[in-house]
């Protein structure tokens, strides 16, 4: 099992909180698409496994036409071994999902939509500098459901200073009023060098409040459970086991190939990350095309071979974020007795303080403490 991630590095406008790689200048879009097609062909030998997930992320992949998306999928189909149960996800902004574009997408290989709603309140959307409004957020979901998209995910952001418990409650009420199968909810965080970071430092915008975010997270847990959504990862909820196969593969350490500017790849031991600059990405791909013996290391991507401690720390971090938990036997087999003993010793106080539970040889974090998962996990790292 393996996955392919395609990074589409373009957006209509810059959200204030976003620190992902993108450009609001679409002049290089066609060149980038051609380079993505070339990279898919040139790196096909990196994945011999059956491909079970394809994920179009970004940026804003819904800026691509269905013809452009089809070109990329056809290239994958021609160069990779695809599973019969392929999940193909597209991240989309509400303002891109017109009735016509949704009809075209429904006739394409895309079988899962992840819609970046973030909020159903215009005040929140203005604070975040989103490109859509409340009306578009609702209409695109309704249209997608009417047209026949069954595997539908919504993204929401909580902890915004523009919101409060009442608004957040209404956001959840609206969300669960739709027959969706998946929900992703993220606490608003202030990443360095973002517009939000700048505005807060200048006193032009209020900063998020962690206590308010924690309270909204608790309400999220309560209401999602009442609506029969399974909390399978810190930020993710699914109904009828409609988990995101692609994102689950990240948390479980499955191989994946990242294509496009800033995309990351992982083969179980080595991480690669493509250059986060559209022009330099194009230059690297053109050089590779011209010279069959061109070595892309240091040009197209940088790489890091993970040490045993790196891989152990990543496993601790990602496994404790999920409902499946951290398997002690997995640690023993893959990392050895020294790592297992370190884990058992450092977990003692977490167990006594009920920050961890142990059941059938697996550590999990109780629901009430999921908001603090990363901090709990970091205390178990091998330093």
C-alpha positions in Angstrom: 0.0 0.0 0.0 1.3 3.5 -0.9 0.0 6.9 -1.7 0.7 9.9 -4.0 0.4 13.5 -2.9 0.1 16.2 -5.5 0.8 19.8 -4.3 -0.9 22.5 -6.4 0.9 25.7 -5.3 -1.6 28.3 -6.2 -4.3 30.3 -4.4 -6.7 33.1 -5.3 -5.7 35.0 -2.1 -3.5 34.4 1.0 -5.3 33.3 4.1 -3.9 35.1 7.1 -3.0 32.0 9.1 -1.5 29.9 6.3 2.2 28.9 6.2 1.9 26.4 3.3 3.7 27.0 0.1 1.6 28.8 -2.5 1.5 31.7 -5.0 -1.4 34.0 -5.8 0.3 34.6 -9.2 -1.2 32.0 -11.5 0.9 32.9 -14.6 3.1 29.7 -14.1 0.1 27.4 -13.6 0.4 25.6 -17.0 4.2 25.2 -16.6 3.8 23.8 -13.1 1.2 21.3 -14.3 3.6 20.1 -17.1 6.4 19.8 -14.6 4.2 17.8 -12.2 3.5 15.4 -15.1 7.2 15.1 -15.8 8.1 14.5 -12.2 5.4 11.8 -12.0 7.1 10.0 -14.9 10.7 10.4 -13.7 10.0 9.3 -10.2 7.7 6.3 -10.9 10.4 3.8 -9.8 10.3 5.1 -6.3 6.9 3.4 -5.7 6.5 -0.3 -6.8 3.7 -0.9 -4.4 0.0 -0.7 -5.3 -1.3 2.9 -5.0 -4.4 3.1 -2.8 -4.7 6.9 -2.3 -4.1 10.0 -4.5 -4.5 13.3 -2.7 -4.6 16.7 -4.5 -3.6 19.3 -1.9 -2.1 22.8 -1.8 -2.5 25.6 -2.2 -5.9 25.3 -3.8 -6.3 22.3 -6.1 -9.8 23.3 -7.0 -8.3 26.1 -9.1 -7.4 23.4 -11.7 -10.0 22.6 -14.3 -11.3 19.0 -14.6 -9.3 18.6 -17.8 -6.1 19.6 -15.9 -6.9 17.2 -13.1 -7.7 14.4 -15.6 -4.3 15.0 -17.3 -2.5 14.4 -13.9 -4.6 11.3 -13.1 -4.1 9.8 -16.6 -0.3 10.2 -16.1 -0.5 8.4 -12.7 -2.7 5.7 -14.3 -0.1 5.1 -17.1 2.9 5.0 -14.8 1.8 3.5 -11.5 0.1 0.3 -10.2 -3.3 1.4 -9.0 -5.5 -0.4 -6.5 -9.1 -1.3 -7.4 -10.2 0.5 -4.2 -8.6 3.8 -5.0 -9.4 6.9 -2.9 -8.8 10.1 -4.8 -9.3 13.2 -2.7 -9.5 16.9 -3.8 -9.1 19.8 -1.4 -11.5 22.5 -2.6 -12.6 26.0 -1.6 -16.3 26.7 -1.6 -16.0 29.6 -4.1 -14.5 27.2 -6.7 -17.3 24.7 -6.4 -20.0 26.0 -8.7 -22.8 23.7 -9.8 -21.2 23.2 -13.2 -17.7 22.4 -11.7 -19.2 19.9 -9.3 -21.0 18.2 -12.2 -17.7 18.0 -14.0 -15.9 16.6 -10.9 -18.6 14.0 -10.4 -17.8 12.7 -13.9 -14.0 12.6 -13.1 -12.0 10.0 -11.1 -12.3 12.3 -8.0 -14.3 10.3 -5.4 -13.7 12.3 -2.3 -14.0 16.1 -1.6 -12.5 17.9 1.3 -14.1 21.3 1.4 -12.3 24.1 3.3 -15.3 25.8 4.9 -13.5 26.9 8.1 -16.6 28.7 9.4 -20.2 29.5 8.5 -19.9 33.0 9.9 -18.6 35.9 7.7 -16.9 37.5 10.7 -14.6 34.5 11.0 -14.0 34.2 7.3 -13.0 37.9 7.1 -10.6 37.5 10.1 -9.0 34.6 8.3 -9.0 36.4 4.9 -10.8 33.5 3.2 -12.0 33.9 -0.4 -15.6 32.7 0.2 -18.5 33.8 2.3 -21.1 32.1 4.4 -23.6 31.7 1.5 -21.0 30.0 -0.7 -20.0 27.7 2.1 -23.5 26.4 2.5 -24.5 26.3 -1.2 -21.4 24.3 -2.3 -22.1 21.6 0.3 -25.7 21.4 -0.7 -24.9 21.2 -4.4 -22.2 18.5 -3.9 -24.6 16.4 -2.0 -27.4 16.9 -4.6 -25.0 16.0 -7.4 -24.1 12.8 -5.7 -20.8 13.1 -3.8 -21.2 10.6 -0.9 -17.6 10.8 0.5 -17.6 14.4 1.7 -15.4 16.0 4.3 -15.6 19.5 5.8 -12.8 21.5 7.3 -13.5 23.8 10.3 -11.3 26.1 12.4 -11.9 26.7 16.0 -10.3 29.1 18.5 -10.6 32.2 16.4 -10.9 35.5 18.4 -13.8 36.4 16.0 -15.8 33.5 17.4 -17.2 32.4 20.7 -18.8 29.3 22.2 -22.2 30.2 20.8 -20.9 30.7 17.3 -18.9 27.5 17.5 -21.9 25.6 18.7 -23.9 26.9 15.7 -21.0 26.0 13.3 -21.2 22.5 14.6 -25.0 22.4 14.4 -24.9 23.5 10.8 -22.1 21.0 9.9 -23.9 18.0 11.4 -27.1 19.1 9.8 -25.6 17.9 6.5 -25.2 14.1 5.7 -21.4 14.3 5.5 -19.1 11.4 6.3 -16.0 13.2 7.6 -15.0 16.3 9.5 -11.6 17.8 10.1 -11.3 20.5 12.8 -8.1 22.5 13.6 -7.3 24.9 16.3 -6.3 28.3 14.9 -2.5 28.6 15.4 -0.2 31.5 14.8 2.6 30.4 12.6 5.7 32.5 12.3 6.1 34.8 9.2 2.4 34.6 8.4 0.2 37.6 7.9 -1.7 36.7 11.1 1.6 36.7 13.0 2.5 40.1 11.6 -0.9 41.6 12.4 -0.9 40.3 16.0 2.6 41.6 16.7 1.6 45.0 15.3 -1.5 45.0 17.5 -3.8 45.1 14.5 -5.6 41.8 15.3 -6.3 39.9 18.5 -4.5 36.7 19.1 -6.2 33.3 19.6 -6.9 32.3 23.1 -5.8 28.7 24.0 -8.3 28.3 26.8 -11.1 29.3 24.5 -9.8 26.8 21.9 -9.7 24.1 24.6 -13.3 24.7 25.6 -14.4 24.7 21.9 -12.5 21.4 21.4 -14.4 19.8 24.3 -17.7 20.9 22.8 -16.6 19.5 19.5 -15.9 16.1 21.2 -19.4 16.1 22.8 -21.4 17.1 19.7 -19.5 14.8 17.3 -20.1 11.8 19.6 -23.8 12.7 19.8 -23.9 12.6 16.0 -22.2 9.2 15.9 -18.9 10.5 14.5 -15.8 8.5 15.6 -12.9 10.6 16.9 -10.2 8.6 15.1 -7.4 11.2 15.2 -6.9 14.4 17.2 -8.3 16.7 14.4 -10.4 14.2 12.5 -13.8 12.6 12.9 -15.6 10.0 10.7 -19.0 8.4 10.4 -19.4 4.8 9.3 -15.6 4.3 9.3 -15.2 6.8 6.4 -11.7 7.6 7.5 -9.4 9.6 5.3 -7.3 6.7 3.9 -4.6 9.1 2.7 -4.1 11.0 5.9 -4.3 7.7 7.9 -1.4 6.4 5.9 0.7 9.3 7.2 -0.1 8.5 10.8 0.7 4.8 10.2 4.0 5.4 8.5 3.0 4.1 5.0 5.1 5.1 2.0 4.0 8.0 -0.1 5.4 10.1 -3.0 5.1 13.8 -2.9 4.9 15.6 -6.3 5.1 19.3 -7.0 6.7 22.3 -5.3 7.1 21.8 -1.5 5.7 18.3 -1.6 7.1 15.7 0.9 7.9 12.1 0.3 8.6 9.2 2.7 9.8 5.6 1.9 10.0 4.3 5.4 13.5 5.5 6.1 14.2 8.6 4.0 12.2 11.8 3.9 12.4 14.1 0.9 11.0 17.5 0.5 10.8 19.4 -2.8 12.0 22.9 -3.1 9.4 25.5 -2.0 9.8 27.9 -4.9 7.8 27.6 -8.1 10.5 29.1 -10.4 13.3 27.0 -8.8 11.1 23.9 -9.0 10.6 24.5 -12.8 14.3 25.1 -13.2 15.1 21.8 -11.5 12.6 19.9 -13.6 13.9 21.4 -16.8 17.4 20.4 -15.9 16.3 16.9 -15.2 14.5 16.7 -18.5 17.5 18.0 -20.5 20.0 15.6 -18.8 19.0 12.0 -18.3 21.7 11.6 -15.7 20.8 14.7 -13.7 20.8 14.0 -10.0 18.0 16.0 -8.4 19.4 15.8 -4.8 20.0 19.3 -3.6 18.1 20.7 -6.6 14.6 19.3 -6.9 14.6 18.1 -3.3 16.5 17.8 -0.1 16.5 14.6 1.9 17.1 13.2 5.4 17.8 9.6 6.4 15.9 9.1 9.6 17.8 7.6 12.5 16.3 5.0 14.8 15.4 7.7 17.4 13.9 9.9 14.7 11.6 7.1 13.5 10.8 6.1 17.1 9.8 9.7 18.0 7.7 10.0 14.9 5.9 6.8 15.7 5.2 8.0 19.2 3.9 11.3 18.0 1.7 10.0 15.2 0.3 6.9 16.9 -0.8 8.7 20.1 -2.8 11.1 17.9 -5.0 8.3 16.8 -7.6 6.0 18.4 -5.5 3.0 17.4 -2.7 4.1 19.8 0.9 3.2 20.3 1.6 -0.6 20.1 4.3 -1.7 22.6 5.0 -4.8 20.5 5.6 -2.6 17.4 8.2 -0.6 19.4 9.9 -3.8 20.6 10.1 -5.4 17.1 11.1 -2.2 15.2 13.2 -0.4 17.7 14.4 -2.9 20.3 14.4 -3.4 24.1 16.2 -0.1 24.9 13.5 2.0 23.3 10.8 -0.1 24.8 12.2 0.2 28.3 12.7 3.9 27.8 9.0 4.2 26.8 7.7 2.1 29.7 9.7 4.1 32.2 8.6 7.5 30.9 5.0 6.4 30.6 4.7 5.5 34.3 3.7 9.0 35.5 1.4 9.5 32.5 -0.5 6.3 33.4 -0.8 7.3 37.1 -2.0 10.8 36.1 -4.5 9.3 33.6 -2.8 11.1 30.7 -2.3 7.7 29.1 -4.2 4.4 29.3 -2.9 0.9 28.6 -5.2 -1.7 27.0 -4.2 -4.9 25.2 -0.6 -3.7 24.9 -1.4 -0.3 23.5 -1.1 3.2 24.9 -3.8 5.6 24.0 -4.6 9.1 25.3 -8.0 9.5 26.9 -10.5 11.7 25.0 -10.5 14.3 27.7 -6.7 14.9 27.2 -6.6 14.6 23.3 -6.2 18.4 23.0 -2.7 18.0 24.7 -1.6 15.0 22.7 1.5 16.5 21.2 2.8 17.6 24.6 2.1 14.2 26.1 3.9 12.4 23.3 6.9 14.7 23.4 7.6 13.6 27.0 8.1 10.0 25.7 10.6 10.9 23.0 14.1 9.5 22.9 16.3 12.5 23.2 
